[in-house]
Structures are given as C-alpha cells and as structure tokens.
Amino acid sequence: MCRNITELRGLEPAATDEEIEAAARQYVRKVSGIHTLSDKNREPFERAVAEVAEVTTRLLDALPSRRQPPKTVPPLRRPEVRAREAARAAG
C-alpha cells in the first residue's frame, strides 16, 4: 500500500474534506499510475478521486473513535506545507 497516505481516523479536530480528498488523490495516483492528468484521463481520474473520498468519509463516520491520535500528522496540517500553500495562493 502507499506509504504516503496518512491515517485520518482519530484526528482532533476530525479530518477535513480537503484532507480526505488529498488522501483519495494519493490513493488513485498510486493504483492508477497516473501522475500527470491529460484530457483523456482527467475525467475518470477525478471521478475516482470523488468516489474514494466519499467512501472514505462514510468509513470514518462509521468507525468508533480512537483512544489515541495517529502517530503522524497529515501533510495538510504540517506548518511547512501550510506555508508553501499560502505562498502559492498569494503569488
């Protein structure tokens, strides 16, 4: 399995839609081998991301809460990633 996908269950505050979509995107990239979208693969790729994100949301909602948070912090919560995203949005 993809080692880059971070556990989302047990986060405080709970995983956001953006974090769930990022994990879904990583998963779909890994299993499809698609890293660069083209006109031919964009629609099926994005549809798969949406479906995986939807199922992931349902799964996280259905599971009981965890006693301890995950060992790693999701990328979108890391200060260096947030700073890079903020710089990209400003520039």
C-alpha positions in Angstrom: 0.0 0.0 0.0 1.0 3.6 -0.4 3.2 4.6 2.5 2.5 8.3 1.9 -1.2 8.1 2.8 -1.6 9.3 6.4 -4.1 7.9 8.9 -7.1 10.2 9.2 -9.1 8.4 11.9 -8.7 9.9 15.3 -7.5 13.3 14.3 -8.5 16.2 16.6 -10.2 18.1 15.1 -11.6 15.5 12.7 -10.2 15.1 9.2 -11.4 17.8 6.9 -12.9 17.2 3.4 -9.7 18.6 2.0 -7.6 16.1 3.9 -9.8 13.2 2.8 -9.7 14.4 -0.8 -5.9 14.6 -0.6 -5.6 11.0 0.7 -8.1 9.8 -2.0 -6.0 11.6 -4.7 -2.8 9.9 -3.4 -4.5 6.5 -3.5 -5.9 7.0 -7.0 -2.5 8.2 -8.3 -0.8 5.1 -6.8 -3.2 2.5 -8.0 -3.7 4.1 -11.5 0.0 5.0 -12.1 -1.3 8.4 -13.3 0.8 11.3 -12.1 0.0 13.9 -14.9 -3.5 14.4 -16.0 -4.4 14.7 -19.7 -7.6 15.3 -21.5 -8.1 11.6 -21.9 -7.6 10.6 -18.3 -8.8 13.6 -16.3 -12.5 12.8 -16.1 -12.1 9.1 -15.0 -9.3 10.1 -12.6 -11.3 12.9 -10.9 -14.4 10.7 -10.7 -12.4 8.0 -9.0 -11.0 10.6 -6.5 -14.5 11.8 -5.7 -15.8 8.2 -5.2 -12.8 7.2 -3.0 -13.3 10.4 -0.9 -17.0 9.7 -0.5 -16.4 6.1 0.7 -13.6 7.3 3.0 -15.9 9.9 4.6 -18.5 7.2 5.2 -15.9 4.9 6.6 -14.5 7.5 9.0 -18.1 8.5 10.1 -19.0 4.8 10.8 -15.9 3.8 12.8 -15.8 4.2 16.6 -13.5 6.9 17.9 -9.9 6.1 18.7 -8.3 6.3 22.1 -5.1 7.8 20.6 -4.5 10.0 17.7 -2.5 8.7 14.7 1.3 8.7 15.1 1.9 11.0 12.1 0.4 14.4 11.3 -1.3 14.6 8.0 0.6 16.7 5.4 -2.0 19.4 5.2 -1.6 20.1 8.9 2.2 20.4 8.8 3.5 24.0 9.1 5.8 23.8 6.2 3.1 22.5 3.9 0.7 25.2 5.0 3.3 27.9 4.5 4.0 26.6 1.0 0.3 26.5 0.1 -0.2 30.1 1.5 2.8 31.3 -0.6 1.4 29.6 -3.7 -2.1 31.2 -3.2 -0.6 34.7 -2.6 1.8 34.5 -5.6 
